């Protein structure tokens, strides 16, 4: 797909052609970045397992460089040189696809020297981290024995710790029945202990801790909150 032409000779444009997938040219890694600009072509290929990358060598785009020189001359002298610079741009648009594909194929051939292809799963992986040279396969298909043993031991230890910690009773001494909820000051939202009558931060009374005074409905005598009968007249309250 072509990008729109620049509106002036000073416009900067990159990646004249949006590249087609690598699989249209040659089978290689599943993930890659196209870093190409109008100055030249460059690609980065990633290991299919760990995503370590290899960047291909920069390949200059001779048409793009010539067009840049013509545009630079056009900005100084105008007229013929400016038209020549725009002409070079259109030439680049006309042949950039083929030039890009050739550069990509060359970069793929270069990149294959830095990856190994697993014959079991077909993935391309980096030889330093993800390739089991003894088995001749990637480590997804043939894990390294020492690495796999260490990983399984760590996994087993995690599972045993998980099981052991759940066999212990960490709440046997906690009283959930009479445990009060969190109390906050109505003024400054500071955390209060249930028994605190005043906020230690701003001095606002803690309504939850204030004793509610009770009086007999018959004789008016003072009563404790838990009293059911008046101690003065015997009336039930």
C-alpha positions as CSV (number, residue, x, y, z in Angstrom):
1,X,0.0,0.0,0.0
2,X,1.4,3.4,-1.0
3,X,1.5,6.4,1.3
4,X,0.2,9.7,0.0
5,X,2.7,12.0,-1.7
6,X,4.2,14.8,0.4
7,X,2.5,18.2,-0.1
8,X,5.9,20.1,-0.3
9,X,9.5,19.3,-0.9
10,X,10.3,19.8,2.8
11,X,7.9,17.0,3.9
12,X,9.5,14.0,5.6
13,X,8.1,10.6,4.7
14,X,9.2,7.2,5.7
15,X,8.3,3.7,4.7
16,X,7.1,4.5,1.2
17,X,5.7,1.0,0.9
18,X,3.9,-0.9,3.7
19,X,5.7,-4.3,3.6
20,X,3.8,-7.5,2.9
21,X,4.3,-10.3,5.4
22,X,7.5,-12.2,5.4
23,X,5.7,-15.4,4.7
24,X,4.9,-14.1,1.2
25,X,8.7,-14.2,0.5
26,X,10.2,-16.9,2.7
27,X,9.4,-18.7,5.9
28,X,11.0,-17.2,8.9
29,X,10.3,-15.9,12.4
30,X,6.7,-15.0,13.3
31,X,7.4,-11.5,14.6
32,X,9.4,-8.8,13.0
33,X,9.7,-5.0,12.8
34,X,10.1,-3.0,9.6
35,X,12.5,-0.1,10.4
36,X,12.8,1.0,6.8
37,X,12.7,4.6,5.7
38,X,13.2,6.5,2.4
39,X,16.9,6.4,3.2
40,X,17.2,2.6,3.3
41,X,15.9,-0.7,4.6
42,X,16.4,-2.4,7.9
43,X,14.5,-5.1,9.8
44,X,14.4,-6.6,13.3
45,X,13.6,-10.3,13.7
46,X,12.5,-11.8,17.0
47,X,13.0,-15.3,18.5
48,X,9.7,-17.2,18.5
49,X,10.2,-18.3,22.1
50,X,11.9,-15.6,24.2
51,X,11.5,-12.6,21.8
52,X,15.2,-11.7,21.8
53,X,15.9,-9.9,18.6
54,X,18.4,-9.5,15.8
55,X,18.6,-6.3,13.7
56,X,19.7,-6.7,10.1
57,X,22.4,-4.6,8.5
58,X,21.2,-1.3,7.0
59,X,20.7,-1.4,3.3
60,X,20.8,2.1,1.7
61,X,18.0,3.0,-0.7
62,X,19.8,4.7,-3.7
63,X,16.7,6.1,-5.1
64,X,15.6,7.6,-1.8
65,X,19.1,9.2,-1.3
66,X,19.1,10.6,-4.8
67,X,15.6,12.1,-4.2
68,X,16.7,13.7,-1.0
69,X,19.6,15.4,-2.7
70,X,17.4,16.7,-5.4
71,X,14.9,18.0,-2.9
72,X,17.7,19.7,-1.0
73,X,18.9,21.3,-4.2
74,X,15.3,22.3,-5.0
75,X,14.9,24.0,-1.7
76,X,18.0,26.1,-2.5
77,X,17.5,26.9,-6.2
78,X,13.8,26.0,-6.9
79,X,12.5,25.4,-10.3
80,X,14.0,22.5,-12.2
81,X,15.7,21.0,-9.2
82,X,12.6,21.1,-7.1
83,X,10.6,19.3,-9.9
84,X,13.5,16.8,-10.2
85,X,13.2,16.1,-6.5
86,X,9.4,15.4,-6.8
87,X,10.1,13.3,-9.9
88,X,12.6,11.2,-7.8
89,X,9.9,10.7,-5.2
90,X,7.4,9.4,-7.8
91,X,10.2,7.1,-9.2
92,X,10.7,5.8,-5.7
93,X,7.0,5.1,-5.3
94,X,7.0,3.2,-8.6
95,X,9.9,0.9,-7.7
96,X,10.0,1.0,-3.9
97,X,7.9,-2.2,-3.6
98,X,10.3,-4.3,-5.5
99,X,13.4,-2.7,-3.8
100,X,11.8,-3.2,-0.4
101,X,11.0,-6.9,-1.1
102,X,14.5,-7.6,-2.3
103,X,15.9,-5.9,0.8
104,X,13.6,-7.9,3.0
105,X,14.6,-11.2,1.4
106,X,18.2,-10.4,1.8
107,X,17.7,-9.5,5.5
108,X,15.8,-12.7,6.0
109,X,18.7,-14.7,4.6
110,X,21.1,-12.8,6.9
111,X,18.9,-13.3,9.9
112,X,18.7,-17.0,9.4
113,X,22.3,-17.2,10.4
114,X,21.4,-16.0,13.9
115,X,18.5,-18.4,14.5
116,X,17.8,-22.1,14.6
117,X,14.7,-23.8,13.2
118,X,13.2,-26.6,15.2
119,X,12.3,-29.5,12.9
120,X,9.6,-30.7,15.4
121,X,7.5,-27.5,15.8
122,X,9.0,-25.3,13.0
123,X,9.8,-22.4,15.3
124,X,12.8,-20.2,14.8
125,X,14.6,-19.6,18.1
126,X,17.8,-18.0,19.3
127,X,20.7,-20.5,19.8
128,X,22.0,-19.0,23.0
129,X,18.9,-19.2,25.2
130,X,16.2,-21.3,23.5
131,X,18.0,-24.0,21.6
132,X,18.9,-27.5,23.0
133,X,22.0,-28.3,21.1
134,X,22.2,-31.8,22.5
135,X,18.7,-32.7,21.3
136,X,18.8,-30.6,18.1
137,X,15.4,-29.1,19.0
138,X,14.1,-26.0,20.6
139,X,13.7,-26.0,24.4
140,X,9.9,-26.0,24.1
141,X,10.1,-29.4,22.5
142,X,13.2,-30.7,24.3
143,X,13.7,-28.8,27.6
144,X,17.2,-28.7,29.1
145,X,17.3,-31.4,31.8
146,X,19.0,-29.3,34.5
147,X,16.8,-26.2,33.8
148,X,13.6,-28.4,33.8
149,X,14.6,-30.1,37.1
150,X,15.3,-26.8,38.8
151,X,12.0,-25.4,37.5
152,X,10.0,-28.4,38.7
153,X,11.6,-28.4,42.1
154,X,10.7,-24.7,42.5
155,X,7.2,-25.4,41.4
156,X,6.8,-28.3,43.8
157,X,8.2,-26.2,46.7
158,X,5.6,-23.5,45.9
159,X,2.8,-26.1,45.9
160,X,4.0,-27.6,49.2
161,X,4.2,-24.2,50.9
162,X,0.7,-23.4,49.6
163,X,-0.6,-26.7,51.1
164,X,1.2,-26.4,54.4
165,X,0.2,-22.9,55.1
166,X,-3.5,-23.8,54.7
167,X,-3.2,-26.7,57.1
168,X,-2.4,-24.3,60.0
169,X,-5.1,-22.3,62.0
170,X,-3.9,-18.7,62.2
171,X,-7.3,-17.4,63.6
172,X,-7.9,-19.7,66.6
173,X,-7.2,-16.9,69.1
174,X,-9.3,-14.3,67.3
175,X,-12.8,-13.4,68.6
176,X,-14.9,-12.8,65.5
177,X,-18.2,-12.7,67.5
178,X,-17.5,-9.6,69.6
179,X,-15.2,-8.0,67.1
180,X,-16.2,-4.5,66.4
181,X,-16.0,-3.0,62.9
182,X,-13.7,-0.2,61.9
183,X,-14.7,3.2,63.4
184,X,-13.8,6.5,61.8
185,X,-14.1,10.0,63.0
186,X,-17.1,11.8,61.4
187,X,-15.1,15.0,61.1
188,X,-11.6,14.1,59.8
189,X,-12.1,10.4,59.0
190,X,-9.2,9.3,61.3
191,X,-9.3,5.7,62.4
192,X,-10.6,5.3,66.0
193,X,-10.5,2.5,68.5
194,X,-14.1,1.4,69.5
195,X,-13.5,2.6,73.1
196,X,-12.1,6.0,72.3
197,X,-14.7,8.7,73.2
198,X,-12.9,11.5,71.3
199,X,-10.9,11.6,68.1
200,X,-7.2,11.9,69.0
201,X,-6.6,13.9,65.8
202,X,-9.3,16.6,66.0
203,X,-11.1,16.1,69.3
204,X,-14.5,15.3,67.8
205,X,-16.7,13.1,70.1
206,X,-16.9,9.5,69.1
207,X,-20.7,8.9,69.1
208,X,-20.2,5.1,69.0
209,X,-18.3,5.2,72.3
210,X,-20.5,7.6,74.1
211,X,-22.5,6.0,76.9
212,X,-26.2,6.4,76.2
213,X,-27.9,7.5,79.4
214,X,-31.2,5.7,80.3
215,X,-34.0,6.9,82.6
216,X,-37.0,5.1,84.1
217,X,-40.2,6.0,82.2
218,X,-42.2,6.1,85.5
219,X,-40.1,7.7,88.1
220,X,-37.3,9.3,86.0
221,X,-34.5,7.6,87.9
222,X,-31.2,7.0,86.1
223,X,-30.7,3.4,84.8
224,X,-27.9,1.5,83.3
225,X,-28.4,0.5,79.6
226,X,-28.6,-3.2,80.4
227,X,-31.2,-2.8,83.2
228,X,-34.7,-4.1,82.5
229,X,-36.4,-2.9,85.7
230,X,-36.0,0.3,87.6
231,X,-34.1,-0.1,90.8
232,X,-36.1,2.8,92.4
233,X,-39.7,1.9,91.6
234,X,-39.5,-1.6,90.0
235,X,-41.1,-0.5,86.7
236,X,-40.2,-2.4,83.6
237,X,-38.4,-0.4,81.0
